[in-house]
Amino acid sequence: MSTTIIIPIYNEAKNLPRLVPALLSLALPDLNILFIDDNSPDGSGELAEKIAAENPGRIQVEHRQGKMGLGSAYVLGYGLTLETDAQYVCQMDADFSHPPDKVPELAAKLEEGCDLALGSRYVPGGAVAENWPMWRKSLSRFGNFYASAILSLPLSDSTGGFRMWRREALAKMPFERVVSNGYAFQVEVAYMAHKLGLRIGEVPFYFADRKWGQSKMSLSIQIEAAWRVWQVLFRNRGLRPGGD
C-alpha cells in the first residue's frame, strides 16, 4: 500500500536532516515524501533538493515563490499526489510536533475502515507539550471546543494538522469550496469531510513543542481561525454525501 507524506516547509533547514531518515525508516511499504517549499530564506528548499538527490525516487520537492499559506500548500500537495498511485496520503508538520513513529498508527486506522485518520491530542492517550504555559493549553482546548460546538463536529481534535487520508476519500473532497488558508484550514476540511459522510477516526499522540526553528503560530492566526469557523458553517451548510 503506497503512502505519500505531504510536508509544507518554511525555514525548516534544522529539522529536515533529522526528519527524512525518521520517515524513510518507517515500516511502511513504498513510502514517499512531498515537500512544498515557500521559498524559505534559510535554504530549506535547496536542502530538500539535496536530500531528494540522495534518495532518488522517494522525495519530491515543489517550490513556490513565497509564503502562500498552509491551506494552499496542502491543496497543491493533494492534487500532485492524486496524480500518482499513492493509496494513503499523510500530512504533517516538519518540526517534530507530529511524531513520525505515529504515522503507521494513522495507516492502521485507515486499514480498519476509516476514510480519514486524525492525530488527536485530546483523546485518551493524547497530550500537548508539558512545557506549554497554561494559557496556551487552555487556548488550544478552547479552540477545539469552540469549533466543535459551532460546527457540531463529533471530533476531539479538529484543529490539528496531523492526518492521513484514504485516496478515494481525498478525491471526493471539493477543495474548490475552501475559503481558509491559515490554520482554520484544518477545521474547515474536517467539517467538510464530516458533512460528506466520511468515516473519521482519531489516533492519540503527544504534541511536542518544536526543538529547532521558530513557531509560526501567532495571535492573528488564532483570530482568523475564530471568525472563519462561522464562515465555514454557513458556506458548507448544504454539503452532504453525494454533493450539494
Order of alpha helices (4+ residues) and beta strands (2+ residues): beta-alpha-beta-alpha-beta-alpha-beta-alpha-beta-beta-alpha-beta-alpha-alpha-beta-beta-alpha
